[in-house]
Amino acid sequence: MSTIRHDKIQHHYDSIADVYDHHYDHRRGRSYHTHISSQLMRPLPRGGRLLDIGCGTGLFVEKFIKNGGTAVGLDISGKMITRAQWRCPTSEFIIGTGEKIPFSDNSFDAISSLLVFSYVKDPHAMLKESYRVLKPGGVISICTLGKKLITRGIPAMYLISEMMRFTHILMKDFGEHYYDKDEMIDLFSGAGFSDVGVSWCSFAHIDMIDPLFNIALKVEPFVEKRVPQLAYNICVSGRKPVE
């Protein structure tokens, strides 16, 4: 990741750390985050030691440890890490990125990453590092915006909102890159993962107005099962083979 891009992302999340959770602290936000978290959690083992890449304020770490596991959070923002430590005082949180994970080989039973992968400058490096620190048989699970018709205009929208100085927690131009199913399978398989699985989730988005959100929420299960082309988050999992 370039220094300029790294610093921009770090500064943005440092600046919003104190208000970040407000984005998910209402009915739409709780519903949205609970849904994507459940999709991310599904392939992961119950219990064991988890590394959450891009942990933010510890929202997913909190869910994982409630299921009986232990967790370490990794994030680019020191202020987000401070909030996460307050939320999960028994967990360890470290400043860093997924492209250079500061742990030894075979350290974790599971790795998660929620709404982060599209920001990663070098996805090959992140997956290679994830493979390295996973124990044999360990599982990685990520959920991030995927490449769909509905998401193709998002980078331009973020850039315009930034130029207009429009303030929004998630609307910032970081040069995101979105991936489709075949690209994700190639990335995960190329990193050495087996049993690679891909699914699509989310049709009701947190930023929809209430009437539209309510309608989208009702049809979301049908969309995810029957018309996944309309879902915009891609969920990918893989396993490090046992040698």
C-alpha positions in Angstrom: 0.0 0.0 0.0 1.4 3.4 -1.0 2.4 5.7 1.9 -0.1 8.4 0.7 -3.0 6.0 0.4 -2.1 4.4 3.7 -2.0 7.8 5.5 -5.3 8.9 3.9 -7.1 5.8 5.1 -5.5 6.0 8.5 -6.4 9.7 9.0 -10.0 9.1 7.9 -10.7 6.3 10.3 -8.8 8.1 13.1 -11.1 11.1 12.5 -14.3 9.1 12.7 -13.5 6.6 15.4 -15.6 8.3 18.0 -18.7 8.4 15.9 -18.2 5.2 13.8 -20.4 3.0 15.9 -23.3 5.5 15.6 -23.5 4.4 11.9 -24.6 0.9 13.2 -26.5 2.1 16.3 -29.9 2.3 14.8 -32.4 -0.2 13.5 -31.1 -0.3 9.9 -27.5 -0.3 11.0 -28.0 -3.1 13.5 -30.0 -5.2 11.0 -27.4 -4.7 8.3 -24.3 -5.4 10.4 -25.9 -8.4 12.1 -26.7 -9.9 8.7 -23.3 -9.5 7.1 -21.6 -10.6 10.4 -23.7 -13.8 10.4 -22.6 -14.5 6.8 -19.0 -13.9 7.7 -19.3 -16.1 10.8 -20.9 -19.1 9.0 -17.7 -20.8 7.7 -15.6 -20.1 10.8 -15.1 -22.6 13.6 -16.8 -22.1 16.9 -14.1 -21.3 19.4 -10.4 -21.2 18.6 -8.2 -18.1 18.0 -9.3 -15.6 15.4 -7.4 -12.8 13.6 -9.8 -10.1 12.5 -8.2 -8.0 9.7 -9.6 -4.4 9.6 -11.3 -4.9 13.0 -12.4 -1.3 13.3 -14.0 -0.7 16.7 -14.3 -4.5 17.4 -17.9 -5.1 16.4 -17.1 -8.5 14.8 -14.5 -9.5 17.4 -17.2 -9.0 20.1 -19.5 -11.3 18.2 -16.9 -14.0 17.8 -15.8 -14.1 21.4 -19.4 -14.3 22.5 -19.5 -17.6 20.6 -16.7 -18.9 22.8 -13.5 -18.0 20.9 -10.6 -15.7 21.5 -9.6 -13.0 19.1 -6.9 -10.5 18.0 -7.9 -7.4 16.1 -5.7 -5.7 13.4 -6.5 -2.3 12.1 -4.7 0.6 10.4 -6.3 3.2 12.7 -4.9 3.7 16.2 -8.1 5.4 17.4 -10.3 2.6 16.1 -8.1 0.2 18.0 -8.6 2.3 21.2 -12.4 2.0 20.8 -12.1 -1.7 20.1 -10.0 -2.3 23.2 -12.7 -0.5 25.2 -15.4 -2.7 23.7 -13.4 -6.0 24.1 -11.0 -5.5 27.0 -9.9 -9.1 27.2 -8.9 -9.2 23.5 -5.6 -8.0 21.9 -5.6 -5.2 19.3 -2.7 -4.2 17.2 -2.1 -1.4 14.6 -1.2 -2.9 11.2 -2.4 -4.1 7.8 -3.3 -7.5 6.4 -0.5 -7.1 3.8 2.1 -7.5 6.5 0.7 -9.4 9.5 2.9 -9.1 12.6 2.5 -12.7 13.8 4.5 -15.9 13.3 3.5 -18.8 11.1 0.6 -21.0 12.1 -0.7 -18.7 14.8 -4.5 -18.7 14.2 -7.4 -21.1 13.8 -9.4 -18.6 11.8 -9.1 -15.3 10.0 -12.0 -12.8 9.2 -12.2 -9.6 7.4 -15.4 -7.6 7.1 -15.9 -4.8 4.5 -12.2 -4.3 4.1 -10.9 -6.4 1.2 -11.9 -3.9 -1.5 -9.6 -1.3 0.1 -6.5 -3.6 0.1 -3.9 -2.4 -2.4 -2.2 -5.8 -2.7 -4.8 -8.6 -2.3 -2.2 -11.3 -3.2 0.0 -10.2 -0.3 -2.9 -10.2 2.2 -4.0 -13.7 1.2 -0.4 -14.9 1.2 0.1 -13.5 4.7 -3.3 -14.9 5.9 -2.3 -18.4 4.6 1.1 -18.1 6.4 -0.4 -17.2 9.9 -3.2 -19.8 9.7 -2.7 -23.2 11.2 -3.1 -26.1 8.9 -6.9 -26.8 8.6 -7.6 -23.1 9.6 -10.3 -21.1 7.8 -10.4 -17.7 6.3 -13.7 -15.8 5.7 -14.2 -12.4 4.2 -17.2 -10.3 3.2 -16.8 -7.2 1.1 -18.5 -5.3 -1.7 -18.4 -7.3 -4.9 -18.2 -6.3 -8.6 -21.8 -5.8 -9.7 -23.7 -3.3 -11.8 -25.0 -1.7 -8.6 -21.4 -1.2 -7.2 -19.6 0.0 -10.4 -20.5 3.6 -9.8 -19.5 3.7 -6.2 -15.9 4.8 -6.6 -17.0 7.7 -8.8 -19.7 8.6 -6.3 -17.1 8.6 -3.4 -14.8 10.8 -5.4 -17.5 13.3 -6.2 -18.7 13.4 -2.6 -15.1 14.0 -1.5 -14.6 16.8 -4.0 -17.8 18.4 -2.7 -16.6 18.0 0.9 -19.7 15.9 1.7 -19.2 14.3 5.1 -20.1 10.7 5.5 -18.5 8.0 7.6 -18.1 5.6 4.6 -18.0 7.9 1.6 -14.4 8.4 0.9 -12.3 7.8 -2.2 -9.6 5.2 -1.3 -9.2 3.8 -4.8 -11.3 0.7 -4.0 -11.3 -2.4 -6.3 -14.2 -4.7 -6.5 -14.0 -8.4 -7.4 -16.4 -10.9 -9.0 -16.8 -14.6 -8.2 -14.2 -15.9 -10.6 -11.6 -13.3 -9.6 -12.0 -14.2 -5.9 -11.7 -18.0 -6.6 -8.5 -17.3 -8.5 -7.1 -15.1 -5.7 -7.9 -17.6 -3.0 -6.8 -20.7 -4.9 -3.6 -18.9 -6.0 -2.8 -18.3 -2.4 -3.0 -22.0 -1.7 -6.5 -22.2 -0.1 -8.7 -25.2 -0.7 -12.5 -25.7 -0.4 -13.0 -22.2 -1.7 -16.7 -21.1 -1.3 -18.4 -18.0 -2.7 -21.8 -16.6 -1.9 -23.6 -13.3 -2.2 -25.4 -11.4 0.5 -27.2 -8.1 1.2 -29.9 -6.4 -0.6 -31.2 -4.1 2.1 -28.5 -1.4 2.5 -27.9 0.6 5.7 -28.1 3.9 3.8 -31.5 3.3 2.3 -34.4 5.4 3.6 -36.7 3.4 5.9 -39.5 2.6 3.4 -37.1 1.2 0.8 -35.0 -0.6 3.5 -38.1 -2.3 4.9 -39.1 -3.5 1.4 -35.6 -4.6 0.6 -35.3 -6.4 3.9 -38.4 -8.5 3.2 -37.2 -9.7 -0.2 -33.6 -10.1 0.8 -33.7 -13.8 1.5 -35.3 -14.4 -1.9 -32.7 -12.2 -3.7 -29.8 -13.9 -2.0 -31.1 -17.4 -2.8 -32.8 -16.9 -6.2 -31.3 -13.7 -7.7 -27.8 -13.3 -6.2 -27.0 -11.0 -9.1 -28.8 -8.3 -7.2 -26.9 -8.8 -3.9 -23.8 -6.6 -3.6 -21.6 -8.1 -0.9 -19.5 -11.1 -1.8 -18.6 -13.6 0.9 -15.6 -15.9 0.3 -14.1 -18.6 2.5 -11.2 -21.1 2.1 -9.2 -23.5 4.2 -5.5 -24.0 4.6 -4.9 -27.7 3.7 -3.6 -30.1 6.3 -0.2 -31.3 5.1 
